[in-house]
Amino acid sequence: MSIAYKGTDYVFNALSGFLISLCSVLGVLIMDAATFVVTVATFRRIKLAEPRQQHTREKSLYLNQILVGFKIISTDPLLRLLTFASVVMNFFFGGLNTYVVLFGRHFGGSIYYGILESMSAVGILLGMTVVYRQLKKLTVRQSYLIGNFGRALFMILTVVSYNQFWLFAIIYLLSFVFQGLTQVFETPMIQATVGSDQLGKVMTCFYTLVSVTLPLGSLAFSFLADRFDLRLFLLLFALFYAGIFLLFLASHAFKKVDELQLS
């Protein structure tokens, strides 16, 4: 599921970088509009029975069920920590979507932007597959901590290698390898913490909170880009990763998944 959802997301982001360099921004926007037309045409072919009329009481009950998910997250220490880490991380990733374009410009143009996008995609896929398989004999907690430590370490090294493109690109790739590793274990930790009867509500609320911060991060850092040096952004990102690693390392709640191990 992680590869299908998040892996393909990074793959197509990487392809978009090369398409921009080959076809120009306008060409990519036209292709984007065309794919939406195809999507609309495809979804029109889906036949569904008309939903029965809902009463006001049923709508109110549905809203109450949605709020249950937020309540479970707010009262469970592990879920609260996971949600906080993911929310802030997505905010920084929104900023990274802005800054990676500036990285490309710093190194020489759109082709470098495309290469960096490819590096992030390859790194994510390697982390989700090759590295995960090497570490799956460890517990989820141990692997997750390794992932957090690795991405903090290599993100700090990107600051040091900032003026040498290929060294920067390789270190950038390695940071995403560990990012991919952490993303494999995120959902199983939630599943191990929440009862199956409440899982849908919690997952809905979790991804609602996490998803909304990505565009907010892009918007915020688009205004801050002129004030924040590229290296300063990387350093802030690395310090956040290091802080998350220390929070999970010290958290007693995180020990709830000590014995959780994926086959």
Buried (B, 14 or more C-beta within 10 A) or exposed (E): EBBEEBBEEBBEBBBBBBBBBEEEEEEBEEEEEEEEEEEEEEEEEEEEEEEEEEEEEEEEEEEEEEEBBBEBBEEBEBBBBBBBBBBBBBBBBBBBBBBBBBBBEBBEEBBBBBBBBBBBBBBBBBBBBEBBEEBBEBBBBBBBBBBBBBBBBBBBBBBEBBEEBEBBBBBBBBBBBBBBBBBBBBBBBBBEBBEEEBBEBBBBBBEEBBEEBBEBBBEBBBEBBEEBEBBEBBBBBBEBBBBBBEBBEEBEBBEBBEEBBBE
